[in-house]
């Protein structure tokens, strides 16, 4: 289900809205002023790092600080 970014031409509020069908995009109203004159913004995706990573990177396997002990048997 696509989430689109909109800007209200009446109060200039920027907001997001879940639009279930592209035919319903003309029915979006501003949550701030209730205005129906809204424009869909060109937005980017993946602008935030993935959840839980903090730095936007990930690693596979053990952390680099982990060392194996090699004791004699």
C-alpha positions in Angstrom: 0.0 0.0 0.0 1.7 3.2 -1.1 2.2 6.1 1.2 2.5 9.4 -0.6 3.8 12.8 0.5 1.6 15.8 -0.2 1.7 19.5 0.3 -1.4 21.6 0.9 -1.6 24.6 -1.4 -3.8 26.5 1.1 -1.8 26.2 4.4 1.5 24.8 3.0 1.4 21.9 5.4 3.5 18.8 4.3 2.0 15.5 5.2 1.9 11.8 4.3 -1.2 9.8 3.5 -1.9 6.1 2.7 -3.7 5.9 -0.6 -5.3 2.6 -1.3 -6.0 3.2 -4.9 -4.5 5.8 -7.4 -8.1 6.7 -8.3 -8.5 7.9 -4.7 -5.6 10.3 -4.9 -8.0 13.2 -5.8 -9.9 12.6 -2.5 -6.9 13.4 -0.2 -7.5 16.3 2.2 -5.1 18.2 4.4 -5.2 17.0 8.0 -4.3 20.4 9.2 -6.8 22.7 7.5 -9.1 20.3 5.8 -8.3 21.8 2.4 -8.8 19.7 -0.7 -6.2 21.6 -2.8 -3.2 19.3 -2.3 -0.3 18.4 -4.5 1.6 15.1 -4.5 5.2 15.8 -3.8 8.1 14.0 -5.5 9.6 12.0 -2.7 12.6 9.7 -2.2 12.6 6.3 -0.6 15.0 4.7 1.8 16.0 8.1 3.2 16.3 6.7 6.7 18.7 3.9 7.8 17.2 0.5 8.3 15.5 -0.1 11.6 17.8 -1.4 14.3 21.1 -0.5 12.6 21.6 3.1 13.8 24.4 3.7 11.3 22.7 2.4 8.2 25.1 -0.5 7.8 25.0 -4.2 8.7 27.3 -7.1 9.1 27.0 -10.8 8.5 28.6 -13.1 11.1 30.4 -12.4 14.3 31.5 -9.0 15.3 35.1 -8.0 14.5 35.9 -7.7 18.2 35.2 -11.3 18.8 38.2 -13.5 19.1 38.5 -17.3 19.3 40.6 -18.8 22.1 43.0 -21.4 20.9 43.8 -23.4 24.0 45.7 -26.6 24.1 43.7 -29.8 24.6 
